Amino acid sequence: MTSLADKLVPESVKKLIPYQSARRIARGMTNKADHLWLNANELESCCQYGDEKQGVNSHYNRYPDFLPSDIADAYRCYCEQFYCEAMDHQLNDECEVMAVRGADEAIDLLVRTFCQPGNDQILVCPPTYGMYEFCADSLGVKTAVVPLTAEFQLDLAKIVPELEKTSIVFLCSPNNPTGNVLQQQDLLILLERTKDQALVVVDEAYIEFAPESSVVHLMAQYPHLIVIRTLSKAFGLAAIRVGFLIADQSVMSYVARLVAPYPIADPSAEIALKALTSSGLAQMQAQTTHLIEIRDWFINEVSQLPMVEKVYYSCTNFVLIRFKGQTNFYEYLLNKGIVARSPANEPSVKGCVRISIGSVNSMNKTLQVLQEYQ
Ligand SMILES: Cc1ncc(COP(=O)(O)O)c(C=O)c1O
């Protein structure tokens, strides 16, 4: 049966024969340990830079796994345990997980796989994460823009007419920079409408802060639904650059043709695997609970400041604040040594400031600086 991915993928990608990296060729070979590995122009001897304790690990002379399946398997278990069992669902066998270099690489890969420059378009709903449009722009792919409603929800009436021309709809829930989750009933309507038309990507970078809003359990029912995840946020591992693409195998078989050889460096893979053990997951959950406590306390305090018009409800590790008057509070905070973010180009959040939730000390300091404003 022809899948939606088959219909959308450009001929050039269909014809593409994946680059045969040394590790890809060796995949599936048995007795690997008995062989002499002289096929990847690696240094065969191990190197030790630095002293024995702090030096680099000796096996780094070898390329890593082509697509590390151990991290992908560990992430799949995490998804099933935390996001599917609670919903009485399972990830079906057709659903595949791929570890990539951060959620950003997943976005780029999807646009490159399914959109032909000059021919195809993606659809985004701002205010939202800027990388979807940036990736499309950088590849010469058009972006249809349908802003979120005043409540930061999907404007389905305006999205639907655009679907015929759209290859990928990029959604973000919980959304950056607004901090809210998209309503599941809207997502379900969109998934029904897009079935034969467009892939729907839900970027769940902040999902650990609102796990009940995940759509991962809907993937069995909607094979054109793709979920993006990351270890950069709740897991606190932004520096290792590990994210995940979760998609039906009909989608993944094309994405796998374009993925860079050896996307995950060994040191990153080792850390990711530790984070995905049961003790790693327990630690992530404890730090998430703690962060949510700090966030809710901070929101309560900030809401009482006279120059604050509104603090938006947040399901993430940041808050979006709307200030009264003309003062640029992004600049004000910056001048006091606090670097926040102003979602500058978005009319509906003009003048708002997005503040990441840090330690109690950092949030106290931020509060104090805002209290001192006159
Ligand atoms: C919604 C969203 N998606 C993806 C990313 C990028 O994640 P990663 O660090 O995994 O590339 C971010 C980073 O801020 C984000 O806010």
The ligand as a MOL file (V3000), in Angstrom:
LIG
                    3D

  0  0  0     0  0            999 V3000
M  V30 BEGIN CTAB
M  V30 COUNTS 16 16 0 0 0
M  V30 BEGIN ATOM
M  V30 1 C 10.4650 23.7750 20.7430 0
M  V30 2 C 11.9000 23.4550 20.5880 0
M  V30 3 N 12.2580 22.4640 19.7670 0
M  V30 4 C 13.5420 22.1420 19.6010 0
M  V30 5 C 14.5370 22.8200 20.2610 0
M  V30 6 C 15.9650 22.4390 20.0160 0
M  V30 7 O 16.2910 21.3240 20.7780 0
M  V30 8 P 17.7130 20.6150 20.6610 0
M  V30 9 O 18.5960 21.2430 21.6730 0
M  V30 10 O 17.4240 19.1930 20.9770 0
M  V30 11 O 18.2080 20.8030 19.2570 0
M  V30 12 C 14.2220 23.8670 21.1170 0
M  V30 13 C 15.2660 24.6280 21.8180 0
M  V30 14 O 15.0890 25.6210 22.4340 0
M  V30 15 C 12.8560 24.1990 21.2880 0
M  V30 16 O 12.4750 25.1930 22.0890 0
M  V30 END ATOM
M  V30 BEGIN BOND
M  V30 1 1 1 2
M  V30 2 1 2 3
M  V30 3 2 2 15
M  V30 4 2 3 4
M  V30 5 1 4 5
M  V30 6 1 5 6
M  V30 7 2 5 12
M  V30 8 1 6 7
M  V30 9 1 7 8
M  V30 10 2 8 9
M  V30 11 1 8 10
M  V30 12 1 8 11
M  V30 13 1 12 13
M  V30 14 1 12 15
M  V30 15 2 13 14
M  V30 16 1 15 16
M  V30 END BOND
M  V30 END CTAB
M  END
